[in-house]
Amino acid sequence: MTKADVIAEVAEKTGIDRGDVTATIEAFLNVIRQSMAEGHNIYIRGFGSFINKKRARKIGRHISKNIPMEIGEHYVPSFKPAKTFVEKIKNSEKVRLAHESQ
């Protein structure tokens, strides 16, 4: 499902104009991006948490030159689903059937 699919479904389910839904979802995603870039984590009860995870310094390899190189300490965005969200997916008959058919 793409962002356009999500927008279309939200617009259909709520009866809100597609342009307004697009603006709202874009604003929501921009708030998440900006807040995380400023070092804040976002917690949405019943859905999950958008957090900045710290990656330690390590030695990697420059593939084309085959030489070791240092990768400094850095942060990466991460999503941790809420327990209720995980349980809903675990108990979903549609998800199980979709994976069995593949």
CORBEL-V347051 format. One record per backbone hydrogen bond with DSSP energy under -1.0 kcal/mol. NH is the residue of the N-H (numbers start at 0). CO is the residue of the C=O. If there is no record, write none. Layout:
# CORBEL-V347051
nh: <NH | NH>
co: <CO | CO>
This chain:
# CORBEL-V347051
nh: <5 | 6 | 7 | 8 | 9 | 10 | 11 | 12 | 13 | 14 | 20 | 21 | 22 | 23 | 24 | 25 | 26 | 27 | 28 | 29 | 30 | 31 | 32 | 33 | 34 | 35 | 36 | 37 | 38 | 39 | 41 | 43 | 46 | 47 | 48 | 49 | 50 | 52 | 54 | 57 | 59 | 61 | 65 | 68 | 70 | 73 | 75 | 77 | 79 | 81 | 85 | 86 | 87 | 88 | 89 | 90 | 91 | 95 | 96 | 97 | 98 | 99 | 100>
co: <1 | 2 | 3 | 4 | 5 | 6 | 7 | 8 | 9 | 10 | 16 | 17 | 18 | 19 | 20 | 21 | 22 | 23 | 24 | 25 | 26 | 27 | 28 | 29 | 30 | 31 | 32 | 33 | 35 | 34 | 49 | 47 | 43 | 43 | 79 | 41 | 77 | 75 | 73 | 70 | 68 | 66 | 61 | 59 | 57 | 54 | 52 | 50 | 48 | 46 | 81 | 82 | 83 | 84 | 85 | 86 | 88 | 91 | 92 | 93 | 94 | 95 | 96>
